Amino acid sequence: MIQKYTFGTPFETEAVVALLPAASDDLAFGRISTDDGFFFSYALGPDDKVYGLGEANRGIDKRGYLYVSYCADDPIHTEDKHSFYGAHNFIIISSMPDASKPDASPNAFGLFFDYPGAVTFDIGYSHRDLLTVSCDKLDLHLYVITGEGPYDIARQFRRIIGKSYIPPKFAFGYGQSRWGYATPDDFRKVADEHRRHDIPLDMIYMDIEYMDHYKDFTVDPQNFPDFSAFVAEMKQRGLRLIPIIDAGVKAEPGYRVYEEGVEKGYFCKREDGTKFEACVWPGTTHFPDFLNPKARKWFGEQYKVLLDAGIEGFWNDMNEPAIFFSAEGEAEIRTWMEKILQGELSFHSFDFSDHAKALANKPEDYCRFYHDLGGGRRVRHDQVHNLYGFNMSRAAGEAFARLAPGKGILMFSRASYIGMHRYSGLWTGDNMSWWSHILLNLKMLPSLNMCGFLYIGADLGGFGCDATEDLLLRWLALGVFTPLMRNHSAAGTREQEFYQFDHPEDFRHVIQVRYRLIPYLYSEYLKAARNDDLMFKPLAFVYPQDRIACNIEDQLILGNEAMIAPIYTQNAIGRPVYLPEEMMLVKFLPDGTLYQEILPAGHHFVEVALNEVPLFIRKNKKLPLVDAADRVAALDMKTMTYIGYPEAPYELVEE
Ligand code: GLC
């Protein structure tokens, strides 16, 4: 059951699409105080777990930390961080099973705080046994969901937020990316190396260097005098180019998108009506007003020029929006420096670096510009900050439905709010080549699914820092199962295409395993999308009566048939795995054969070599496998066999 409580005059975020009547009952859980903004509190039981929050730090059980929903351009995902790129305000509070009532579901309820500004979730952080959720203004919808345990609650929530985005099937192939590919030969090299080593590849990503001076919807005229021909050349080889689009539009007279946006008044403005200016990759930019329906439509239309050139996928970036510094920030630091130079202020070198760093993504800057909602209504950005990236991808998604009806276009975004899942996938932004980030990647998967995001993945191998061959192989062995499987890294870091390392054959094997599993992964994805279900589930959702399973955070149920338990530690020869029931361990061996062994329920240590991919098949289930191919379109469904328990049924869902 879902009850909707409304406080004040909420900004309609359009996260929820179901029409729900106002709640008739008093709030059954927790207390709300409205003395100073909105403040919800709930006393957590000693064993209660808290799931949700989508793209957030720390565990699958969020208890024990403080999270702030406020889309943040922060690439350093250390344990102390409170905000990542997404803002997903849905949580489920669930008690542990009662050993004396083996058939009863755990008591659980879900809460969705539909509020587009900053929301603070203190989940047993200030006080171990207290959950508080607060925001500054008393203008929000609160949805309270009750049901039969956390899994049921997650699915009920999914039903009210609308169907998740379904990408085209090629998007389940492998993608190679790096910030730095600029010339056609850079892209050809990636294509050549993969084809030469017989390593499957479907997509090559184009980072900002493909553009003309980082101007959205342009290409560098020197490098790409005939862009359509280059797109066609790649397509001929079975490869799609996937360009990046940044939120900020370069302010440059003569640049069509800028000129049009200015003429139509579609850029965000300051209080005094002048256009807000921020420095991002292209230098001075303006931010399109994605919250204004006309501006959104206009921005969406801009993708046409790339669609017309044969492009079939995009990644939308810097859409928190990221601000390196604003015109105001720059003026402030100039004044500060002048005072130092004139001896009015004393200077400490650490002051300087603090000041310079504080220029980026300054909270004050988010209070300096407004969205024009039409009809004379406007809203200051900070109050709706979390909707910006959502509405950029919505602009594109709505335009694709008009410009390329029925044609699947791949799209994923960096910033997000619940609701964007209907238009787009997401990637989890700038991570690092750290072992701990493999585990963080794993833990976000079910939490994101709870919030509607199904087409998801991380920068495999890590974006920042230097990747090593073993780290990349282990990370790819997790990426084999994530809908978005993309190797991406930052300029200036060690290059991490497979051919930078010693053992191409190991990469071939791991990536081929992905292709062998694509019919299964796509089928489970389609089921999850169509049935408002999760593709990745915590063990607690499937084995709610098993106290140990409920406590496991580094294994996940994949689809309905499988369990994954990736290796995320350096130099490991394997890892401990807990099986809540008998399962079949399958190891994809480098010679293309399978190791299969039925393991009884309980604790095991499973050895997995660097070039093997482990997978567990649940008791009395099976899943399809096909022969690998160099691209998704070349997969031959006639080669399909099954692994697992032979007598089990499996329903394959295809497009
Ligand atoms: C941002 C993106 C990253 C991209 C870079 C350059 O940091 O998150 O993926 O490579 O910008 O465009």
Residues whose N, C-alpha, C, O or C-beta is under 5 A from the ligand:
A	BS01	GLC	W179 D207 I208 D317 G429 D430
